[in-house]
Amino acid sequence: MEIDIAAVKKEYVGFEFDEARFEIDAEKLAAYATACGETEPRFIDPADPDFRAVPNYASNFHGRRNLPENFPLDVFRSFDAGKCCENLAPIRPGDTITGRSHIHDVYEKTGRSGPMMFVVHRMEFANQDDTRVAVVDWRMVMRLGEM
């Protein structure tokens, strides 16, 4: 499969294509933290005065779209290459979090199976006070060339 990586990068990097809102619930925060194996009261006990989401909580948020419309990624040649979550400020019960998605980067690498296109989907999160609370980068990889 032939893809002009430079052209894809020029067209899509920085392009914002989705926005989603999330209402933060104390019970869900505690359940998520418990499922992650957390034991600190500030993450599992809603009565704790410093109760907040665990640092990776924003990685479970998803928008309505994974990629911009017409983005040249073949899902049958692709796989999820992981997430990186940067926690910037506490997420607390009662917050309304807005996530905005854009393509942060597109690049090519060559591995044992040949050339691959990497796509970094970035979702940036802010609370109701417009305080940035988290950034989540999700990497997708698509194998290029013959299969």
C-alpha positions in Angstrom: 0.0 0.0 0.0 1.5 3.3 -1.1 0.9 6.4 1.1 2.7 9.7 0.8 3.5 10.2 4.5 4.6 13.8 4.0 1.3 14.7 2.3 -0.8 13.0 5.0 1.2 14.8 7.7 0.8 18.2 5.9 -3.0 17.7 5.5 -3.9 16.2 8.9 -1.4 17.2 11.7 -3.1 19.7 13.9 -6.5 19.1 12.4 -9.1 19.0 15.3 -11.8 16.5 14.4 -13.8 15.7 17.5 -15.0 17.1 20.8 -16.7 15.2 23.6 -17.9 16.0 27.1 -17.7 13.7 30.2 -19.4 14.2 33.6 -17.2 12.9 36.4 -18.9 10.7 39.0 -17.4 9.8 42.3 -18.5 6.1 42.3 -17.0 5.6 38.8 -13.7 7.2 39.9 -13.5 4.9 42.9 -14.5 1.8 40.9 -11.9 2.6 38.2 -9.1 3.1 40.8 -10.1 -0.1 42.5 -10.0 -2.0 39.2 -6.5 -0.6 38.6 -5.4 -2.0 42.0 -5.1 1.3 43.7 -5.2 1.4 47.5 -4.5 5.0 48.4 -7.6 6.6 50.0 -7.4 9.8 47.8 -8.2 7.5 44.8 -10.6 5.0 46.3 -12.5 6.8 49.1 -14.9 9.5 47.9 -15.0 10.8 51.5 -11.2 11.6 51.4 -10.7 15.4 51.4 -8.3 15.0 48.4 -10.4 12.5 46.5 -9.5 12.5 42.8 -9.1 10.4 39.7 -6.1 8.1 39.4 -3.4 9.6 37.0 -4.3 7.4 34.1 -8.1 8.0 34.3 -8.3 10.1 31.2 -7.0 7.2 29.1 -10.4 5.6 29.3 -12.2 8.5 27.6 -13.2 8.1 24.0 -14.7 10.6 21.6 -17.1 9.8 18.8 -14.4 9.5 16.2 -11.0 7.8 16.2 -9.7 9.6 13.1 -10.7 12.4 10.8 -13.1 11.6 7.9 -11.2 10.2 4.9 -8.0 9.6 6.9 -5.9 7.0 4.9 -5.7 4.3 7.5 -6.8 0.7 6.7 -8.1 -0.9 9.9 -7.3 -4.3 8.5 -3.6 -3.5 8.3 -3.5 -1.6 11.6 -3.2 -2.1 15.3 -3.3 -0.2 18.5 0.3 0.7 19.6 -0.6 1.9 23.1 -1.4 5.1 25.0 0.5 7.6 27.0 -1.4 9.7 29.6 0.0 12.9 31.0 -1.8 14.1 34.1 -1.7 17.9 34.4 -4.3 18.6 37.2 -6.7 16.6 39.3 -9.9 15.3 37.9 -12.5 15.4 40.6 -16.2 14.4 41.1 -18.6 16.9 39.7 -16.2 18.1 37.0 -17.3 18.4 33.4 -14.4 17.4 31.2 -14.2 18.4 27.6 -11.9 16.4 25.3 -10.7 17.6 22.0 -9.1 15.3 19.5 -6.6 16.1 16.8 -3.8 14.3 14.9 -0.6 15.2 16.6 1.9 13.4 14.4 2.3 11.1 11.5 5.6 9.4 10.7 7.1 6.4 9.1 9.4 3.7 10.5 10.7 0.5 9.1 10.5 -2.7 11.2 11.1 -6.4 10.7 8.0 -6.7 8.6 8.7 -3.6 6.5 7.6 0.0 6.4 4.9 1.2 8.8 2.9 4.4 9.3 2.5 5.6 12.9 -0.4 8.0 13.7 -0.5 9.8 17.0 -4.1 10.7 17.9 -4.0 13.3 20.7 -6.9 14.1 23.0 -6.5 17.1 25.3 -8.8 17.5 28.3 -9.9 20.6 30.2 -12.4 21.0 33.0 -15.3 23.4 33.4 -12.9 26.1 34.5 -10.9 25.6 31.3 -8.0 24.2 33.3 -6.0 21.6 31.3 -6.2 18.3 33.2 -4.7 15.7 30.9 -3.3 14.8 27.5 -3.6 11.3 26.1 -1.7 10.2 23.1 -2.9 7.1 21.3 -0.6 5.5 18.7 -1.9 3.5 15.8 0.4 1.6 13.4 -0.4 0.6 9.9 1.7 -1.8 7.9 2.6 -0.4 4.5 3.8 -2.3 1.5 2.7 -5.7 0.3 1.0 -8.2 2.7 
